[in-house]
């Protein structure tokens, strides 16, 4: 499961970050992959790292609205596309969601 699919107020742990570019257009795909790599670096820089605790605190009413997310002791607003790059697991039972 990715962070954009997580239910509110449930504690998860970050498994890993993944690139979400899947375009068929080579030029768009190359640009998208470059943008995704930059977003992955930014997520890592602000603390979205494997085994870090994460929780979705709030979601916007519309599909494209930001998610309010707590990672560790910090709180951030993420775009749904950024949250989709964060693969999470339920540490309590050791199960990964995909």
N, C-alpha and C positions, 0 to 999 in steps of 0.2 A: 504494500500500500504506500502511496505517496502522501506527503503532508497535506496537499490540497484536498484529499479524500478523507482525512482524519475527522472523527467526531470531535465536537467541542469538549473541552475540559477533561480530556483523557490523556494520561501521561504515556508517552512513547519514548523510544530511544532512536537516535539516528543510526541507520545501518550504513548508508553511503549516499553520495550524491551521484546523479546520473544525467547525462546529456539527453535532451528530449527532441533534438532535431531529426525529423523524418520526412523532409520534403523530397519530391521527385525532381524538381527543377534544380539542375546542378549549380547555377549561379546563386539562386535563393538559398539552396542547401548549404553552400559554402559560407555565405554571409550569416545564415542562421547558426551554423556550427560555430563560427567565430564569436557571435554574440553569446551563444550558450556557454562557451568556454569562459568568456569574461564574466558572465553571471555566476558560473560555478566558482571562479576565483573570489568574487565578491562575497558569496555566501560563506565560503571557507574563512575569509578574512574577518567576518563579523561573528564567527563562532559556530557555524553549522558544520560540525565535525563528527565523525563516527563515535558512537557511544555517549554522545551528549544528550541530556534529557531535553525533550521538546513537547510543547502542548499548544494546540490551537485555542486561543481565548475567545475569538470572535470572527465571524465571517460576514462580509457585506451581503446585502439583500439581493443584489444583482450578480450574475455569473462572473462578470469581469472585475468585480470589486475586490479590494485588498482583504487579506487575512491578517488578523492580529495574532502574532505567534510569540511565545516565550521559549527561548533556548537558553538553557542554563539559568542565569539570573537576569538576563537581558530580554527586553521586549521589542519586537520589530513589526512593521507592516510589510507584508510581502505580496507581490502580484501573484495571481494564481499560477502563472507560468513558472515563476521562481519556486513556489511551493511544490510544484509537480516534479522538480529536480531532486527533492529530498525524499529518499526512500527510508521508511521508518519500520521499526519492529516493536512488538510488545515484549519488553524484557521480562515481565512477570512470568510468562510461560515459555520464553525463548523462541516464540514463533515469529517468523518473518512474514510480512504481508507484501504481496507483489501485485 
